[in-house]
Amino acid sequence: IVYESLEGNLYKKGKETLIKYASGKKDVSFVIPDSVTLIYSRAFAGCALEEVVIPDTISYIGAYTFEFAKNLVRVKIPNSVHWIGDYAFYGCTSLTNIVIPDSVTSMGESVFYGCSSLESITLPFVGNGSTGSSRYNLFGYIFGTGEKTVQYYNYNTTKGRFESYVYYIPESLKHVTVSSGTVPFGAFSNCT
């Protein structure tokens, strides 16, 4: 594999894959080049950026992509994105508003875990995008489990035992919009 650097950011040769945004950069905004079709896991982990614009050449946001990007306030996600991986925005404590486009058909577990300043979220569906009745269809699924919780869920598994989940939902969250699809029965069960 041959690598190249552009403005301190690491790419695979040809700039189709962004491997790592340069740590230590003081830029507040970054527009991912249109040549990029793949962003590596943890590519923006720990960066100091406040805004990232993702081009419509990207079809998924992988696991931990923005992990601990604590200054991140805005992310522009294009309609080309269909999937968002587990913990993609883990620990983005400055993120206040996010719009997930209707093109997204699946989201991993705990996508917004630790996003303690999130005030408003627009989603195409509730849960991970699957159908049926399970913990994957709960609003809290995208926030994960943790100490501060407001959604409790118990269900009888196919093996005849009860499982219990306690989801972390930021206390700052005041506005939720579900833009398309249906909301599964009990999706907001026990939310306070």
C-alpha positions in Angstrom: 0.0 0.0 0.0 1.3 3.4 -1.0 0.4 6.5 1.0 0.4 10.2 0.4 -0.1 13.3 2.5 -2.1 16.4 1.6 -2.0 19.3 4.0 -0.8 16.8 6.7 -3.8 14.4 6.2 -3.0 10.8 5.3 -4.5 9.2 2.3 -4.0 6.0 0.3 -2.3 6.8 -3.0 -4.8 8.4 -5.3 -6.6 10.2 -2.4 -9.7 7.9 -2.6 -9.3 6.7 1.0 -8.9 9.1 3.9 -6.9 7.2 6.5 -6.3 9.9 9.2 -7.0 13.6 9.5 -3.8 15.2 10.8 -3.8 15.4 14.6 -2.6 18.6 16.0 -4.1 20.8 13.2 -5.8 23.9 14.4 -8.3 24.2 11.6 -12.0 24.6 12.7 -13.5 23.3 9.4 -12.7 20.5 6.9 -14.3 19.6 3.7 -13.4 16.1 2.7 -12.2 16.1 -0.9 -14.6 14.8 -3.6 -11.9 12.2 -4.6 -12.5 10.4 -1.3 -14.9 7.4 -1.4 -13.8 5.7 1.9 -13.1 7.1 5.3 -11.1 4.8 7.7 -12.4 4.0 11.1 -11.1 6.6 13.6 -10.0 8.9 10.8 -11.2 12.0 12.8 -10.7 10.5 16.3 -9.6 13.2 18.7 -9.4 16.0 16.1 -10.0 19.6 17.1 -12.4 20.4 14.2 -15.7 22.1 14.8 -17.2 21.2 11.4 -16.8 18.4 8.8 -18.5 18.4 5.4 -18.7 14.9 3.9 -18.9 14.7 0.1 -21.6 12.7 -1.8 -18.9 10.2 -2.8 -19.2 8.6 0.7 -21.7 5.8 1.2 -21.0 4.9 4.8 -19.5 6.3 8.0 -17.6 3.6 9.8 -17.3 2.7 13.4 -15.6 5.2 15.7 -15.0 7.7 12.8 -15.4 10.8 14.9 -14.5 9.2 18.3 -13.7 11.9 20.9 -13.8 14.8 18.4 -14.8 16.9 21.4 -15.0 20.2 19.5 -17.2 18.9 16.7 -20.4 21.0 16.6 -21.6 20.3 13.0 -21.3 17.4 10.5 -22.9 17.7 7.1 -24.0 14.1 6.1 -25.0 13.8 2.4 -27.8 11.7 0.9 -25.2 9.3 -0.5 -24.7 7.8 3.0 -26.6 4.6 3.6 -25.0 3.2 6.8 -23.5 4.6 10.0 -21.4 2.3 12.1 -21.2 1.6 15.8 -20.0 4.5 18.0 -19.4 6.7 14.9 -19.8 9.9 17.0 -18.7 8.5 20.3 -17.7 11.2 22.8 -18.5 14.2 20.5 -19.4 16.3 23.5 -19.9 19.6 21.6 -22.3 18.2 19.0 -25.6 20.0 19.5 -27.6 19.2 16.4 -27.5 16.5 13.7 -29.6 15.6 10.7 -29.4 12.0 9.5 -30.6 11.9 5.9 -33.4 9.7 4.7 -30.9 7.8 2.6 -29.5 6.1 5.8 -31.1 2.6 6.1 -29.0 1.3 9.1 -27.3 2.6 12.1 -25.0 0.7 14.5 -25.2 0.5 18.2 -24.3 3.6 20.4 -23.7 5.8 17.3 -24.2 8.9 19.6 -22.8 7.5 22.8 -21.5 10.3 25.0 -22.9 13.2 22.9 -23.8 15.0 26.1 -24.7 18.4 24.4 -27.0 17.0 21.7 -30.2 19.2 21.7 -31.8 18.2 18.4 -31.7 15.2 16.2 -33.5 14.3 12.9 -33.6 10.6 12.0 -35.2 8.6 9.2 -36.3 5.9 11.7 -36.0 4.9 15.3 -33.4 2.3 16.4 -31.1 0.6 13.9 -33.4 0.4 10.9 -34.6 -3.1 11.4 -38.1 -4.2 11.7 -39.8 -6.2 14.4 -39.9 -5.7 18.2 -36.6 -5.8 20.0 -34.1 -3.5 21.7 -32.8 -2.6 18.3 -35.9 -0.6 17.6 -35.7 1.6 20.6 -34.8 5.2 20.5 -32.1 4.7 23.1 -30.3 2.1 20.9 -28.3 4.8 19.1 -27.2 6.3 22.4 -26.0 3.1 24.1 -26.0 2.1 27.8 -24.5 4.1 30.5 -24.8 5.7 33.9 -27.3 8.5 33.0 -30.3 6.9 31.6 -33.9 7.7 30.8 -35.1 4.7 28.8 -35.5 1.3 30.3 -36.5 -1.8 28.3 -37.3 -5.3 29.3 -38.3 -8.0 26.8 -38.8 -11.7 26.7 -36.3 -13.3 24.4 -36.9 -16.2 22.1 -35.1 -18.4 24.6 -37.8 -17.7 27.3 -35.7 -15.4 29.5 -36.0 -11.7 30.1 -33.3 -9.3 29.1 -33.1 -5.8 30.4 -31.4 -2.7 28.8 -30.9 0.7 30.3 -30.1 3.4 27.6 -28.2 6.6 28.0 -30.1 9.5 26.3 -28.6 13.0 26.8 -30.5 15.2 29.2 -29.9 18.1 26.8 -31.9 16.4 24.0 -35.2 18.3 23.6 -36.2 17.9 19.9 -36.5 14.6 18.0 -37.8 14.4 14.5 -38.5 11.1 12.7 -38.5 12.1 9.0 -39.6 9.0 7.3 -40.8 5.4 7.9 -42.8 4.3 10.8 -42.1 4.4 14.5 -42.2 1.0 16.0 -44.5 0.3 18.9 -42.8 1.2 22.2 -39.9 2.9 20.5 -40.0 5.8 23.0 -41.2 3.6 25.9 -40.1 4.9 29.3 -38.4 8.0 27.8 -38.6 10.9 30.3 
